[in-house]
C-alpha cells in the first residue's frame, strides 16, 4: 500500500474528506492532492495527520535481531 492509499483509507475510517484533512493541515486541497499523487508527503506531515485524526503514526526499520529503529507521533 502506498502513502496515498494509506491516507485515503485512514480518512475513510475516520469519516473525513481529503479536502478537509488538507485544510486542517493548513494546505489547499489541490496542493495536498498533488503531494499525494507525487508521493511527496513528508514524515512531519504524516505525523501531523496522525495527531489531527487522533491515531498513532509509526515508521520503523526492524533489524535482524528484532530491535526497531523508529519514529512516531506518540509522546
BELGI-V47401 format. One record per backbone hydrogen bond with DSSP energy under -0.5 kcal/mol. CO is the residue of the C=O (numbers start at 0). NH is the residue of the N-H. E is the energy in kcal/mol with one decimal. If there is no record, write none. Layout:
# BELGI-V47401
co=CO nh=NH e=E
co=CO nh=NH e=E
This chain:
# BELGI-V47401
co=1 nh=5 e=-2.4
co=2 nh=6 e=-2.5
co=3 nh=7 e=-2.4
co=4 nh=8 e=-2.4
co=5 nh=9 e=-2.2
co=6 nh=10 e=-2.6
co=7 nh=11 e=-2.1
co=8 nh=12 e=-2.5
co=9 nh=13 e=-2.2
co=10 nh=15 e=-2.3
co=11 nh=14 e=-0.9
co=16 nh=20 e=-2.2
co=17 nh=21 e=-2.4
co=18 nh=22 e=-2.2
co=19 nh=23 e=-2.4
co=20 nh=24 e=-1.6
co=21 nh=26 e=-2.8
co=22 nh=25 e=-1.4
co=27 nh=31 e=-2.4
co=28 nh=32 e=-2.4
co=29 nh=33 e=-1.9
co=30 nh=34 e=-2.1
co=31 nh=35 e=-2.3
co=32 nh=36 e=-2.3
co=33 nh=37 e=-2.4
co=34 nh=38 e=-0.9
co=34 nh=39 e=-2.5
co=41 nh=45 e=-2.3
co=42 nh=46 e=-2.4
co=43 nh=47 e=-2.2
co=44 nh=48 e=-2.5
co=45 nh=49 e=-1.9
co=46 nh=50 e=-2.2
co=47 nh=51 e=-2.9
co=48 nh=52 e=-2.2
co=49 nh=53 e=-0.7
co=49 nh=54 e=-2.6
co=50 nh=53 e=-0.7
co=56 nh=72 e=-1.4
co=58 nh=70 e=-2.5
co=60 nh=62 e=-0.6
co=60 nh=68 e=-2.4
co=62 nh=65 e=-2.2
co=66 nh=62 e=-3.3
co=67 nh=69 e=-0.6
co=68 nh=60 e=-2.4
co=70 nh=58 e=-2.2
